[in-house]
């Protein structure tokens, strides 16, 4: 696979009008104050689930004596773990340094980094500021990475390094909440 390959990618977008207020299933006969507060809200979301991108285990030294580092090690096992953790993302013992003046057989992009799981949500409403709806106020509450699920970066893949197989960062931000207002005129 190429270095930016994503084998599976699922994205689901949704928009749901909450059933409260005038013309809705609940509290449809409420007065204008009740309708103004609880009526007309919309809930929108985007859910993403995709596989991680591939990465390549490499050597820290120039074993083949070509003057270029980043050569491949010998692959003596799959290197994949059933339950990878940030402190042990792949089996580093499945790779060995090849004999001096030879190339390793591991190959390019044979392991995968963490996949992305993300849920973003928005709760919003338009408030009419004039009778003919020519002026409106949109009010939004937004959340990004609502479930606060980390997506780990690819681990250090330098075989022979003391930090090989260890993830040191994430690709996505922590949960974020924000509120916004916009006036249409």
C-alpha positions as CSV (number, residue, x, y, z in Angstrom):
1,X,0.0,0.0,0.0
2,X,1.0,3.6,-0.5
3,X,2.0,5.7,2.6
4,X,-1.4,7.5,2.6
5,X,-3.6,4.4,2.1
6,X,-6.7,4.3,4.2
7,X,-8.2,0.8,3.7
8,X,-11.7,1.5,5.2
9,X,-13.4,4.8,5.7
10,X,-16.9,5.3,7.1
11,X,-18.4,8.8,7.6
12,X,-22.0,9.3,8.6
13,X,-23.6,12.8,8.7
14,X,-26.9,13.5,10.3
15,X,-29.4,16.3,11.0
16,X,-32.3,15.9,13.4
17,X,-35.0,18.4,14.2
18,X,-35.8,18.1,17.9
19,X,-39.5,17.3,18.4
20,X,-40.3,20.3,20.7
21,X,-42.2,23.5,20.0
22,X,-44.7,24.8,17.4
23,X,-45.5,22.3,14.7
24,X,-43.6,19.5,16.5
25,X,-44.7,16.4,18.4
26,X,-44.1,17.8,21.9
27,X,-45.2,21.1,23.4
28,X,-46.7,22.2,20.0
29,X,-49.4,24.2,21.9
30,X,-47.0,26.1,24.1
31,X,-47.1,29.9,24.2
32,X,-44.6,32.0,22.2
33,X,-42.1,32.2,25.1
34,X,-42.0,28.4,25.5
35,X,-41.7,28.0,21.8
36,X,-39.0,30.6,21.6
37,X,-36.9,28.9,24.2
38,X,-37.3,25.2,23.4
39,X,-38.7,25.0,19.9
40,X,-36.9,24.9,16.6
41,X,-33.6,23.3,17.8
42,X,-31.6,21.1,15.4
43,X,-29.0,18.5,16.4
44,X,-26.4,17.6,13.8
45,X,-23.5,15.2,13.9
46,X,-20.6,13.7,11.9
47,X,-19.2,10.3,12.9
48,X,-16.0,9.1,11.3
49,X,-14.4,5.7,11.6
50,X,-11.4,4.8,9.4
51,X,-8.3,2.6,9.5
52,X,-4.9,4.0,10.2
53,X,-2.2,4.7,7.6
54,X,0.7,2.3,7.0
55,X,4.2,2.9,8.3
56,X,7.6,1.2,7.7
57,X,10.0,-0.2,10.3
58,X,13.5,1.0,9.5
59,X,17.0,0.7,10.8
60,X,18.9,3.5,12.5
61,X,22.2,2.6,10.9
62,X,23.5,2.1,7.3
63,X,24.0,-1.7,7.5
64,X,24.2,-2.1,3.7
65,X,26.9,0.6,3.6
66,X,25.1,2.6,0.9
67,X,25.5,6.0,2.7
68,X,21.8,6.2,3.2
69,X,20.0,5.5,6.5
70,X,16.4,4.2,6.9
71,X,17.1,0.8,5.5
72,X,14.7,-2.1,6.2
73,X,15.3,-4.7,8.8
74,X,14.8,-8.4,8.3
75,X,11.3,-9.5,9.1
76,X,11.2,-12.7,11.2
77,X,7.6,-12.4,12.3
78,X,4.5,-10.5,11.5
79,X,5.2,-7.7,13.9
80,X,1.4,-7.2,14.5
81,X,0.0,-7.3,18.0
82,X,-3.6,-8.4,18.8
83,X,-4.0,-5.5,21.3
84,X,-1.5,-2.8,20.7
85,X,-1.0,-0.1,23.3
86,X,0.8,3.3,23.1
87,X,3.7,1.8,25.0
88,X,3.9,-1.3,22.8
89,X,2.3,-0.7,19.4
90,X,4.0,-3.5,17.4
91,X,6.3,-6.5,18.2
92,X,9.8,-5.1,17.8
93,X,11.2,-8.6,18.3
94,X,9.8,-9.6,14.9
95,X,12.5,-7.5,13.3
96,X,16.3,-8.1,13.2
97,X,19.3,-6.2,11.9
98,X,20.5,-7.9,8.7
99,X,24.1,-9.1,8.2
100,X,26.6,-6.4,7.4
101,X,26.6,-5.2,3.7
102,X,23.1,-6.7,3.0
103,X,19.6,-5.4,2.7
104,X,16.7,-6.4,5.0
105,X,13.5,-8.1,3.7
106,X,10.9,-6.3,5.7
107,X,9.3,-4.2,3.0
108,X,7.6,-0.8,2.9
109,X,4.4,0.2,4.8
110,X,3.8,-3.3,6.3
111,X,2.3,-2.1,9.6
112,X,-0.6,0.3,10.4
113,X,-0.9,3.2,12.8
114,X,-4.1,3.8,14.8
115,X,-7.4,4.4,13.1
116,X,-9.5,7.5,13.6
117,X,-12.8,7.3,15.6
118,X,-14.4,10.8,15.9
119,X,-17.8,12.2,16.7
120,X,-18.5,15.9,16.2
121,X,-21.9,17.3,17.3
122,X,-23.8,20.6,16.9
123,X,-27.0,21.9,18.6
124,X,-28.3,25.0,16.9
125,X,-31.3,27.2,16.6
126,X,-32.4,30.3,14.5
127,X,-34.1,33.1,16.4
128,X,-36.1,35.6,14.3
129,X,-35.2,39.2,15.1
130,X,-37.9,40.7,12.8
131,X,-41.4,39.7,11.8
132,X,-40.6,38.9,8.1
133,X,-37.6,36.7,9.1
134,X,-35.1,39.0,7.2
135,X,-33.0,39.3,10.4
136,X,-32.1,36.2,12.3
137,X,-29.8,35.1,15.1
138,X,-28.2,31.7,14.8
139,X,-27.0,30.2,18.1
140,X,-24.8,27.1,18.1
141,X,-23.3,24.8,20.7
142,X,-20.6,22.7,19.1
143,X,-18.4,19.9,20.2
144,X,-15.4,18.3,18.4
145,X,-14.2,14.8,19.4
146,X,-17.2,14.6,21.8
147,X,-16.3,11.2,23.2
148,X,-12.7,12.4,23.7
149,X,-11.3,9.3,21.8
150,X,-7.5,9.6,21.2
151,X,-6.1,8.8,17.7
152,X,-2.5,7.9,18.2
153,X,0.3,8.9,15.8
154,X,2.4,6.2,14.2
155,X,5.0,4.8,16.7
156,X,8.7,5.2,16.6
157,X,9.5,2.5,14.0
158,X,13.3,2.6,14.2
159,X,14.4,-0.9,15.1
160,X,17.2,-0.9,17.6
161,X,16.1,2.3,19.2
162,X,15.1,2.2,22.9
163,X,11.8,3.8,22.0
164,X,10.9,1.5,19.1
165,X,7.2,0.6,19.1
166,X,6.3,3.5,21.4
167,X,3.7,6.1,20.5
168,X,4.6,9.6,21.7
169,X,1.7,11.8,20.4
170,X,-1.8,11.9,19.1
171,X,-3.2,13.0,15.7
172,X,-6.3,14.6,17.0
173,X,-7.1,17.2,19.6
174,X,-8.8,16.6,23.0
175,X,-12.5,17.3,23.3
176,X,-13.4,20.8,22.4
177,X,-16.7,22.7,23.3
178,X,-17.6,26.1,21.8
179,X,-20.6,28.3,21.5
180,X,-21.2,30.7,18.6
181,X,-23.6,33.3,17.5
182,X,-24.2,34.6,14.0
183,X,-26.5,37.4,12.9
184,X,-28.1,37.2,9.4
185,X,-29.3,40.6,8.0
